[in-house]
Amino acid sequence: MSRLEGKVALVSGGARGMGAAHARGIVAEGGAVVIGDVLTDGGRQLADELGDRAAFVELDVRREECWDAAVGVAEATFGGLDILVNNAGVTTQALKSVADMELDEYLDVVAVNQIGVFLGMHACSVPIIRRGGGSIVNISSIAGLTGSAGGINYVASKFAVRGMTKCAALELAPFQVRVNSIHPGFINTPMLAIPQGVDLPSLFGEMVPLGRIADPSEVTKLVLFLASADAAFCTGAEFVIDGGQTCGIDSKDFRAVISAQLQAHLS
């Protein structure tokens, strides 16, 4: 497949997890990718793995000069920039109530998840316009759609990404730059494994109607769609990929009853 033939993408947080999957998918679709991350060893290794159509740049998404340098690498190495995937993100290290969370803990998450997305769009929008248009894909979360007790910093940052996406979509539409947000549920990445001694895939899988967590490559398929001409009429929209988690109130007990009823029709 070659949906991104001749296109150049910048992926923040691209050294591992979802970002690495997105970088691999972009190259597989014929595009070139600049992998930006603070994880320099992993980022360089991935760029080497992907070959001539990949480059690595050290990118701290909280710093404007790092974004300017990353855009410079895209333009100097591949001739321009068509796609931005604002993927870098962090989560809270421990669940804390609004009364217990310190300001520094709140701001640490917001600085990466919210300010980082703003700086990415700020640095990349004009270079993408110069190429005649393109796509910005902001990775939010289902936490940008609904609250979550104990994570006010994370939820606030992901709601902000959702709103910023819509603002940028309105502003950039006349220049044929599409801006959309993706809202993943539980994805099997290193971020999901922060607590120690807990089988998170099994635990979280029980909370998802489809009964499992997702592989990063499943989110990548959505990123590639939004980055490509297949999504030419999609902008300012929210794309949820959560196995049905945000459909509504559910429980294993409810599902067991309904499944038994449906199974009776098949016997």
C-alpha positions in Angstrom: 0.0 0.0 0.0 1.2 3.6 -0.6 -1.5 5.9 0.7 1.3 8.3 2.0 3.6 8.1 -1.0 5.7 11.3 -1.1 4.4 12.6 2.3 6.5 13.5 5.2 5.3 13.1 8.8 6.6 14.1 12.2 5.6 11.9 15.1 6.2 13.0 18.7 6.8 10.4 21.3 7.7 8.1 18.4 10.4 6.0 20.0 8.1 3.3 21.5 4.5 2.3 22.1 1.9 3.8 19.9 4.3 6.4 18.4 6.7 3.7 17.2 3.7 1.8 15.6 2.7 5.0 13.9 6.2 5.6 12.5 6.4 2.0 11.2 2.9 2.4 9.6 3.8 5.7 7.9 6.9 4.2 6.3 5.0 1.0 5.3 2.5 3.3 3.5 5.2 4.9 1.4 5.8 8.0 3.6 8.9 9.4 5.3 8.9 10.0 9.1 10.8 12.1 11.6 10.7 10.4 14.9 10.8 12.8 17.8 11.3 11.7 21.4 13.3 12.3 24.5 14.2 8.6 24.4 17.2 9.0 22.2 18.5 5.4 22.2 15.1 3.9 21.3 14.4 6.6 18.7 17.7 6.2 16.9 17.4 2.5 16.9 13.9 2.7 15.3 15.1 5.2 12.7 17.9 2.8 11.8 15.5 0.0 11.6 13.2 1.9 9.2 15.9 3.0 6.9 16.4 5.9 4.6 12.8 7.2 5.0 13.2 7.7 8.7 15.2 10.2 10.8 15.4 10.8 14.5 15.4 14.1 16.4 15.5 14.6 20.1 12.2 16.3 20.9 11.1 17.5 24.3 7.6 18.6 23.4 7.5 21.1 26.2 10.2 23.3 24.5 9.4 25.5 21.5 13.0 25.4 20.2 12.9 21.5 20.1 9.8 21.7 17.9 11.5 24.2 15.6 14.5 21.9 15.3 12.3 18.9 14.5 10.6 20.8 11.7 14.0 21.8 10.5 15.0 18.1 10.3 11.9 17.3 8.3 12.5 20.1 5.8 16.3 19.5 5.5 16.1 15.7 5.3 12.9 15.1 3.3 12.0 18.5 1.8 9.0 19.6 3.9 6.3 18.5 6.2 2.8 17.2 5.4 1.6 15.4 8.5 1.9 16.0 12.3 1.0 13.2 14.7 0.9 14.7 18.2 1.4 11.4 20.0 3.7 12.2 23.0 1.9 11.9 26.3 2.4 11.0 30.0 0.0 9.9 32.7 -0.2 10.5 36.4 2.1 8.2 38.5 -0.5 7.7 41.2 -4.2 8.2 41.6 -4.8 11.4 43.6 -7.9 13.3 44.5 -8.2 17.0 43.6 -7.6 17.8 47.3 -4.4 15.7 47.4 -2.8 16.5 44.1 0.0 19.1 44.2 0.2 21.9 41.6 3.6 20.5 40.3 2.0 17.1 39.7 -0.9 18.8 37.8 1.4 20.9 35.7 3.9 18.1 34.8 1.1 16.2 33.0 -0.4 19.3 31.4 3.0 20.5 30.2 3.4 17.4 28.0 -0.1 16.5 27.1 -1.6 19.9 26.5 1.2 22.4 26.0 3.1 19.9 23.9 0.2 19.5 21.5 -0.2 23.3 21.3 3.5 23.8 20.5 3.4 21.0 17.9 0.5 22.6 16.0 2.1 26.1 16.5 5.4 24.9 14.9 4.0 22.7 12.2 0.9 24.4 10.8 2.7 26.9 8.6 5.2 24.4 7.2 2.2 22.1 6.4 0.4 25.0 4.7 3.5 25.7 2.6 3.1 22.1 1.2 -0.4 22.9 0.0 -2.2 21.3 3.0 -2.1 18.2 5.0 -3.2 16.5 8.2 -2.7 17.0 11.9 -3.6 14.1 14.2 -3.8 14.8 17.9 -3.8 11.8 20.2 -6.2 12.5 23.0 -7.9 9.7 25.1 -11.3 8.5 26.2 -10.3 10.6 29.2 -10.9 13.5 26.9 -14.5 12.5 26.7 -15.4 11.6 30.2 -14.1 12.1 33.7 -11.9 9.7 35.7 -11.6 9.8 39.4 -8.0 10.3 40.6 -6.6 11.7 37.4 -7.8 15.3 37.1 -4.5 16.4 35.6 -4.6 13.7 32.8 -8.3 14.3 32.1 -7.9 18.1 32.0 -5.0 17.7 29.5 -6.9 15.3 27.2 -10.1 17.4 27.3 -7.9 20.3 26.3 -6.5 18.4 23.3 -10.1 17.8 22.1 -11.0 21.5 22.3 -7.7 22.7 20.7 -8.2 20.3 17.8 -11.6 21.9 17.0 -10.1 25.4 17.2 -7.2 24.5 14.9 -9.5 22.7 12.5 -11.6 25.9 12.0 -8.5 28.1 11.6 -6.6 25.8 9.2 -9.5 24.6 7.1 -9.2 27.4 4.5 -5.6 26.2 3.9 -6.7 22.5 3.4 -5.1 21.4 6.7 -7.3 18.9 8.4 -7.1 18.5 12.2 -8.7 15.6 14.0 -8.4 13.9 17.4 -8.1 10.2 18.3 -9.5 9.0 21.6 -8.0 5.6 22.5 -9.1 3.4 25.3 -6.8 0.9 26.9 -3.9 0.2 24.6 -1.1 -2.3 25.3 1.8 0.2 25.7 4.5 0.8 28.3 2.3 3.6 29.7 -0.3 1.0 30.7 2.2 -0.9 32.8 3.1 1.9 35.2 1.7 0.2 38.4 3.8 -2.7 39.6 2.6 -6.2 40.2 -0.8 -5.8 38.4 -1.8 -7.7 35.3 -3.2 -4.6 33.7 -4.2 -6.2 30.3 -6.4 -8.7 32.1 -7.7 -6.1 34.6 -8.5 -3.5 31.9 -9.8 -6.0 29.4 -12.6 -6.9 31.9 -13.7 -3.2 31.6 -14.0 -3.3 27.8 -17.1 -4.7 26.1 -15.0 -6.4 23.4 -13.2 -8.1 26.3 -9.6 -7.1 25.6 -7.2 -4.1 25.3 -5.9 -3.0 21.9 -2.6 -3.4 20.2 -0.9 -0.1 19.2 -1.1 -1.2 15.5 -4.9 -0.9 15.7 -4.6 2.8 16.6 -2.1 3.2 13.8 -4.6 2.1 11.2 -6.8 5.0 12.3 -3.8 7.4 12.3 -3.0 6.3 8.7 -6.6 6.8 7.6 -6.7 10.4 9.0 -3.3 11.2 7.6 -4.3 10.1 4.1 -6.5 11.3 1.4 -9.0 8.7 2.4 -10.1 11.2 5.2 -10.2 14.2 2.8 -13.6 15.4 4.2 -12.8 14.7 7.9 -11.7 17.6 10.1 -12.5 18.8 13.6 -13.8 15.4 14.5 -13.3 12.9 17.3 -12.5 9.3 16.5 -13.0 6.9 19.3 -11.1 3.6 19.4 -12.0 2.0 22.8 -13.6 -1.4 22.2 -16.9 0.0 23.2 -15.8 1.3 26.6 -17.5 4.7 26.3 -20.8 3.3 25.0 -22.4 3.4 28.4 -22.8 1.6 31.7 -21.9 -2.0 31.4 -20.7 -4.9 33.6 -19.6 -8.5 33.2 -22.8 -9.7 34.9 -25.1 -7.7 32.6 -23.2 -9.0 29.6 -23.4 -12.6 30.8 -27.2 -12.4 31.1 -27.7 -10.8 27.7 -25.2 -13.2 26.0 -27.1 -16.2 27.4 -30.3 -14.8 26.0 -28.7 -14.3 22.6 -27.1 -17.7 22.6 -30.5 -19.2 23.2 -31.6 -17.9 19.8 -28.7 -19.7 18.2 -29.3 -23.1 19.7 
